[in-house]
Amino acid sequence: MPAEEIVLNAAEARVLGSLMEKEAMTPEYYPLSLNALKNACNQRSNREPLMDLSEDEVQQALNKLEELGLAGPARGSEGRVAKYEHRLGEAFNFSRAETALVCVLLLRGPQTPGELRQRAERIYSFGEIADVLAGLQKLAERTPSLAAALPRQPGTKELRYAQLLSGSGPVESLAAEPTRSRSAEPDERVERLEAELAELRAEVAALRERIDRLTA
């Protein structure tokens, strides 16, 4: 199905993101049974917003994702319990970086580049914020676009980015304004340097305290 016809609801996005996460994080337990997938969707960590989907709701989401060619029963799996897998590799052929970004955006909604870098690390390690922005740019340049920047919120420095598998909504195109999408990078670097400086100051203070105790 053409990507422009894909508009996931909240349950479908959560089911798809959970399948992607578990394939990357716990491949020994993947593909997932319906109960395991429900638990993954409803877990209390690394999810925003928290959800409480029933097995029926998860199954309905799976049925829709199968219609879209994005997930379905695992091929070649044996046993009495049905298991499920995502099929994004067939649908989009994402790189590892793109997979990590889409997964985290599906599970936690719009985020800043710094948040994406930190939260995606369990799936793919981005060396710098610029690498995150490059991955977002690749998603944005697909036809149709799969990621975009949200309008800047009043009083905030950083742009947040959203996946577009759940519809476009009020977003700004990264592909059309690449220089603007990179404007968050200096802020991210400043914040990272400030955090590192604070850690160094704390270490120096601790060393001075130890020296003072030894020389007292």
SVG drawing of the C-alpha trace seen along z (x, -y; Angstrom):
<svg xmlns="http://www.w3.org/2000/svg" viewBox="-11 -32 59 58">
<polyline fill="none" stroke="black" stroke-width="0.4" points="0.0,0.0 1.4,-3.5 2.8,-5.3 0.5,-8.3 -2.5,-6.1 -1.1,-5.1 -2.5,-7.0 -2.1,-5.0 -4.2,-5.6 -2.7,-5.6 -3.1,-1.9 -1.7,-0.9 1.3,-3.2 2.0,-1.7 1.7,1.9 4.0,1.2 6.6,-0.6 6.5,2.2 7.2,4.8 10.1,2.8 11.5,2.3 11.3,5.9 12.9,7.1 15.9,4.9 16.1,5.2 15.1,8.8 15.4,10.8 15.4,14.0 11.7,13.5 10.7,12.1 8.3,12.5 5.7,11.8 2.6,13.6 -0.5,11.5 -0.2,11.4 3.5,10.5 2.7,7.7 -0.1,6.4 2.3,6.2 4.9,4.5 2.3,1.9 1.2,1.3 4.6,1.2 5.2,-1.7 8.7,-2.7 9.8,-4.2 6.2,-4.9 4.3,-8.2 1.5,-8.4 0.9,-5.3 -1.7,-3.0 -3.9,-0.2 -4.8,1.7 -6.8,4.9 -6.0,8.0 -8.9,7.2 -7.6,3.7 -4.2,5.1 -5.7,7.6 -7.7,5.0 -4.6,2.9 -2.7,5.9 -5.5,6.6 -5.2,3.0 -1.4,3.1 -1.7,6.4 -4.0,4.7 -1.4,1.9 1.5,4.4 3.2,3.2 2.8,6.2 1.2,9.6 1.5,13.2 5.1,14.4 6.1,16.4 7.6,19.8 6.8,19.7 5.7,23.0 3.6,23.8 0.1,23.5 0.4,19.8 0.3,17.3 3.1,14.8 3.4,11.5 6.1,9.5 6.5,6.1 7.2,5.8 8.7,2.4 11.8,3.8 9.7,4.9 7.6,1.7 10.4,-0.9 13.8,0.8 14.9,-1.5 18.5,-1.9 19.4,-1.1 19.4,-4.8 16.0,-5.4 14.5,-2.3 15.7,-3.6 14.2,-7.0 10.8,-5.8 10.6,-3.3 11.2,-5.9 8.9,-8.4 6.1,-5.8 6.6,-4.9 7.1,-8.3 5.7,-10.9 7.3,-14.1 10.8,-14.7 13.8,-17.0 17.0,-15.7 18.7,-15.4 15.9,-13.2 15.9,-11.1 19.6,-10.5 19.4,-9.4 16.3,-7.3 17.3,-5.6 20.7,-4.5 19.5,-1.1 18.7,-0.4 21.3,-2.5 24.1,-4.7 24.1,-8.2 27.6,-9.7 26.4,-13.3 23.2,-15.4 24.1,-16.0 23.7,-12.3 20.2,-12.4 19.3,-15.3 20.8,-13.5 18.5,-10.5 15.5,-12.7 16.4,-14.4 16.5,-11.0 13.0,-10.2 11.8,-13.6 13.1,-13.2 11.2,-10.0 8.1,-10.2 5.9,-10.9 7.8,-12.4 7.9,-10.3 9.2,-12.9 8.9,-16.6 9.6,-19.4 6.7,-20.6 6.1,-24.4 8.3,-25.8 6.5,-26.1 6.5,-29.6 9.4,-30.0 11.3,-26.9 14.7,-26.9 14.6,-23.4 12.4,-22.0 10.6,-18.8 10.2,-16.2 7.4,-13.8 6.9,-10.7 4.2,-11.1 2.9,-7.5 0.1,-8.8 -0.7,-11.7 0.9,-15.0 -1.0,-17.5 0.6,-20.9 4.2,-20.2 6.9,-21.9 8.8,-20.1 12.4,-19.2 13.1,-18.7 11.9,-22.1 13.7,-23.9 16.9,-21.9 18.8,-24.8 16.0,-25.5 15.9,-21.9 19.5,-22.1 19.0,-25.2 18.6,-23.0 22.1,-21.6 24.1,-24.5 21.6,-24.5 22.1,-20.7 25.9,-21.1 25.8,-23.9 23.5,-21.8 25.8,-18.8 28.9,-20.9 27.2,-22.5 26.3,-19.0 29.9,-17.8 31.3,-20.9 29.0,-20.4 30.1,-16.8 33.8,-17.9 33.2,-20.6 31.5,-18.0 34.5,-15.6 37.0,-18.4 35.0,-19.4 35.0,-15.8 38.8,-15.5 39.4,-18.7 37.3,-17.4 39.3,-14.1 42.6,-16.0 41.5,-18.3 40.5,-15.3 43.9,-13.6 45.9,-16.7 43.9,-17.8"/>
</svg>
